[in-house]
């Protein structure tokens, strides 16, 4: 439920003010794209899902203006995606030896 006046818009359920997405910095959008495309090119649906879920987290943290948390979660998700991709390559090579 949304309550709106001329001065502000307030979501009654969460008691937080509405923040439009166009106020997000462009670097958050770039990190979102890098994370999703990186997951897509790694050739694994798991990495694509990790990238998609972490991108949602970047936007949420960006709306809360938590810059350090965004950078830390991007580094963490990149490391996780790399580990999953390496394990995928190792498993593929072991299977077809």
HULIN-V350225 format. One record per residue. N is the residue number from 1. RES is the residue in one small letter. OMEGA is omega in whole degrees, -180 to 180 (NA if undefined). Layout:
# HULIN-V350225
n->N res->RES omega->OMEGA
n->N res->RES omega->OMEGA
This chain:
# HULIN-V350225
n->1 res->x omega->-176
n->2 res->x omega->175
n->3 res->x omega->-174
n->4 res->x omega->171
n->5 res->x omega->179
n->6 res->x omega->-174
n->7 res->x omega->-176
n->8 res->x omega->173
n->9 res->x omega->-175
n->10 res->x omega->173
n->11 res->x omega->-174
n->12 res->x omega->-178
n->13 res->x omega->-175
n->14 res->x omega->-179
n->15 res->x omega->178
n->16 res->x omega->179
n->17 res->x omega->178
n->18 res->x omega->177
n->19 res->x omega->-179
n->20 res->x omega->-177
n->21 res->x omega->-179
n->22 res->x omega->176
n->23 res->x omega->177
n->24 res->x omega->174
n->25 res->x omega->-177
n->26 res->x omega->-180
n->27 res->x omega->176
n->28 res->x omega->176
n->29 res->x omega->178
n->30 res->x omega->178
n->31 res->x omega->178
n->32 res->x omega->179
n->33 res->x omega->179
n->34 res->x omega->-177
n->35 res->x omega->-179
n->36 res->x omega->-179
n->37 res->x omega->176
n->38 res->x omega->176
n->39 res->x omega->179
n->40 res->x omega->-177
n->41 res->x omega->179
n->42 res->x omega->175
n->43 res->x omega->-176
n->44 res->x omega->180
n->45 res->x omega->178
n->46 res->x omega->179
n->47 res->x omega->177
n->48 res->x omega->178
n->49 res->x omega->176
n->50 res->x omega->179
n->51 res->x omega->180
n->52 res->x omega->-179
n->53 res->x omega->180
n->54 res->x omega->177
n->55 res->x omega->175
n->56 res->x omega->178
n->57 res->x omega->179
n->58 res->x omega->-179
n->59 res->x omega->180
n->60 res->x omega->179
n->61 res->x omega->177
n->62 res->x omega->177
n->63 res->x omega->176
n->64 res->x omega->178
n->65 res->x omega->178
n->66 res->x omega->-174
n->67 res->x omega->-178
n->68 res->x omega->178
n->69 res->x omega->178
n->70 res->x omega->-179
n->71 res->x omega->178
n->72 res->x omega->179
n->73 res->x omega->176
n->74 res->x omega->178
n->75 res->x omega->179
n->76 res->x omega->-180
n->77 res->x omega->177
n->78 res->x omega->178
n->79 res->x omega->179
n->80 res->x omega->179
n->81 res->x omega->178
n->82 res->x omega->179
n->83 res->x omega->179
n->84 res->x omega->179
n->85 res->x omega->178
n->86 res->x omega->178
n->87 res->x omega->177
n->88 res->x omega->179
n->89 res->x omega->179
n->90 res->x omega->180
n->91 res->x omega->178
n->92 res->x omega->-180
n->93 res->x omega->179
n->94 res->x omega->-178
n->95 res->x omega->-174
n->96 res->x omega->176
n->97 res->x omega->NA
